Amino acid sequence: MSLNFRHVKYFVAAANLGQISRAAKELSVSQSAITTAVKELEVLTGSKLFVRTARGVELTEAGRRFLGSANRILAGVTDALNAGVASDEVAGTLSVAASYTVMGYFLPQHLERIHRRFPRMEIQLVELSREMIEEGLIGNRFDMAVVLTSNIASPEIVTETLLSSQRRLWLPQDHPLLGLDAVGLREIAEESYIMLTVDEAAHTTLRYWNTTPYVPNVRLRTSSIEAVRSMVANGQGVTILSDMIYRPWSLEGRRIETVGLAQPVPAMNVGLAWRRGAELSPAMKLFRRYFSQAYEMPLPLQPE
């Protein structure tokens, strides 16, 4: 048995969506086809890539490492299939807004690929808060936005989720909780907690904490992801954040570990947004189609 494109495609879909059933539905294949491909891939890599939870599947540490390589494989195949296709079809400017987390941890690699594929399309990019992005889309100041779709509040905005990034508990190396398969909010409430505030992270955090009788023991609130990373790595507290922004090392070179959560905690959803009822220009359609191909998502009809 050798590695093939099907293995990688099915693995990435399951990783991005967090459920075998959703991946099967999106790719129009059976659940058994996804499961078989993942099992074969685990044999080929010699590592367990997923663990099953009550909510679906979550990546293991080996799975997270392989996901980066898998995304590069898919990107390379997509680029090869689209070499020379549509590169001269669209010329003009596309105004795109993005939130802080998306700008730092999601967009850069895609902007480079979009530029190579559509060199005559200029993207004017601006970083703003969620509220200002919504106002700008409704007021036609931006064509589209790349945002945390789970944060969007206005019914006048259409969203299309591309990636669901699981949230996990971040811990310093050798922390006692690392010995558990999953950690509950009751145990986490006994630890000092480092609260990230950027992109409404604190609001999202308290939303799921407030469904329990427990309260996080907040030691620090900060808008700096690197400050959170350093505080956790240096044993000053723990935090719950998504896989998309996880990096295993702090700026000081100290290790950060993760463990799954016992309670259901919402994933961080990333995707596109535009004004409801807007007529998508050719540039907007290509921007949307690029991301649907990049994340192996079928392209639904444009919502009214």
N, C-alpha and C positions, 0 to 999 in steps of 0.2 A: 504494500500500500504506500502510495506517495501523496504528497501534499498537492491539492488542486484548488482551483478558484472557488469551487463550491464550498469547500471547508471554510475558507476565509470569509466569504460572503455571508454564510449562515452564522458563523461565530460573531461577526461584527453586528449583524442585525439583532441577535440575542443579547449581546453586551449593551448595545445602545438602548434597546427597549426594555430590558430587564425581565422579560417574560418569553418563554419558548412559544406560548400560544400567540402572543402578539407578533413575534417575528414570523411565525408561520403564516399568519393572516396577511401581514404586509407583503410577504414574498410570494404569496399564493402557492404555498407548498404545505405538505402535511407536517404536523408536529413531530412525528417520528423521523421525518427527513432531517429536521433541525437537530433532534436529539442524537441521531446516528452520526451526523457530520461532526458534532461536538465531541462525541465519544472517540471517533476516529482521530480527530485532531489532538485529543488528550493523549492517545497512544503515540502519535507521531512526535509530540513535544515532550512526552515523558512527564507531564505535569497535569495536575487537576486544575482546570481553568474556571470552573463555576462551582458554587455551592448552592443547593436549593434552600429557599426560605419560604415562609408562608405567603410571601408576596410575589414569588417568582424565582429568579436566579440572580446571584450576585457574583461578581468577579473575585477570584482569589488574587493574592499578590502576583502569582505567576500569570494569571489571566490579564491583570492590568498591564503587566510588562508586554505580554504578547499583543494586546490590543493596539499599542502604538505601532508595532511592526505590521499588524494586519491592516491598519488604516493606510499605512504607506504603500502596501501592496495594492490595495484597492485604488488608491489615488494614482499609482503608476499605470494600472490597467486602464482606468478611466481616461487618463491623459493620452495613452497610446491609442485608444479607440476613437478619441475625439481630435487626434492630431490633424490640424488643418481644417477642422469642421467648424463652421460658423465664426471663424476668427475675424472675418471682414464683414459679417452681416450687420453688426451694430456699431454705430459710432455716436458719440454724444456723452452726456454726463448723467450719472446716477447719484442722487443724494441719499446717503445712508447714515442713519444714526445708530449708535451702539452704546450699551451700558458698560460700566467700568470692568466688570468681571469678564464679559464677553470680549471686550477689546483686548484685555490682557492675556486671556487663556484660551480663546477660541478662534478669533478672526484672522490673526496674522498669516498663518499657513494658507488659509483659503484665499486671502487677498492676492497673494503671490501667484497662486494657480489661476485665479480669475484673470489676472493681468496677462499671464502668458497665453491664455486661451482667447481672450478678447482684448487685444492690445489697443484697439481704437475706442474702447469704452472707458471713460474716466470716472472713477468713483470718488466722490467728495465725501469724506468721512468725518463725523463729529461725535465726540463722547459726551453723553448727557445722562442725567438722572432719568428714572422711569417716568416720572410725572412730566418732565420737559419733552421726553420722546413722544409720549402720548399727545401732548398739546401740539407738537410739531407735525405729527402725522395727520391729526385732525385738521390742522390749519394749512395743510399742503406745503409746509416748509421742507419736509423730507418725503422722498418717494417711498422708502422702505426703512425698516429697522431690524437689527439683529439683537435680540433681547432675551432675558429670562422670561419665557412666555408665561410661566406660572405666576409671575408678579403683575401681569397686565390686568388693569381694573376696568378700563373703559369698554362699554359694549360697542362703541363706534370703531373699535380696532379688531381686525381679523388677525389671528395668530396661527402659525403652523409649526408645531414642535418637531425638531429634527433629532434631538438627543436628550435622553433622560439620564442624568448623572446621579448615581446613588450617593446618599450621605452616609458617612461612617464616623465612628469615634476615633479621634486622633489622640495618640498617647506618646509619651517619651519612651525611649528604649528601656527595657527591663521593668516596666510598670507592672504591678501585680495583676491588673485587669487583663493583661495580654494572655493570661492563661485560660481565659474563658472563651467559649465558642461565640457567644454573643453577650452583650452587656446591656442591662436595662437602665432606664432613666433614674430609677431609685438609687442604683450604685453610682451613677454619674453625679447625682445631686450631692453626694458626699465629698466630691472632689472640687477643687478650685476650678472655675470655668472661665475660659478666655472667649469673650463674645465679639465676633466680627460684626461690624455695623454697616459696611458698604453694601450697596445694592439691596437695601432693606433686609439684609441677612438677620439682623436682630429681631425684626418683626416676624420673619418666617420661623425663626427658632422658637420664639415665645408662643407662636401659634400652636405648635405641636406639644410643647411643654405644658401649655394651659389645658390640654385635654387629660392631664394626669394630676395626681395630688402632689407632685414633686415640683421643686423650684430650683433652677440652676444657681449655684453659689458663685456669682459673677465676681471675679477678681479684677478684670480689666475689660473695658469696652474700647475697641479700636477699629479704625477704618483700614488699617494696614494688614494685608494678608501676610506679608513677611514678618510683621511683629507677632502675629498669632503663631506663625510657624516657629519662630525663635522661642517664644514663651513656652510653647508645648515641648519643644525639643530639649529645652533646658530645665524641664521639670517644674515649671511654674503654674501649670494647670493643664486641663484637657479641653477639647472642643469637638463639636460635630460639624463637619463640612463635607463638601462633595468630592467625588473622585476626580472631577475635571480640574480642580485647583490643587489637588494633592501632589506634593513632591516629597520624596523620602528624606531629604536633607535640609537642614536650616542653613542660613548664611554662614554660621559658625562651623558647619560640617558635622552637626549632631544629627542623629537618626530620629526620624518620626515614624511610628508604627500606626497601623489602623486595625480596628476590629469591628465586626458587624454589630448591629443594634437589635435588641430583642423586641422592642416596640416598633410598630409601623411608623416610619418617618418618611415624609414625601421626598421624592427625588427632586433635583434641580433641573428643570426643563429649559432647554435652549432652542431657539428657533427664530423664525421670521415674523414680522408684523407689518401691516399696512392698513390704510384707512378703508373701512367697510364701504363698499360701493365704488371704490376707485377703479378706473379702467387701467389695467396694467399695460404699461408701455412695452415695446420690444425689449428694452434694456431690463426692465423689471421682470419680465417673463424669463429672460435668460439667467438673471441672478437667482431667481427662484428655482429654475430647472437645474442649475449647477448644484445647488445644495441638495435638492431631492436625489440627484444622481450620486452625490458624494456620500449620502447617508442611506443609500439603497431604499429610498422611500418612494412608493408609487405617487404620482402627481395627481391629486384629486382635482375636480373642477373648481374653478375660482369661486369662492363663496360670494353670495350677493351682498 
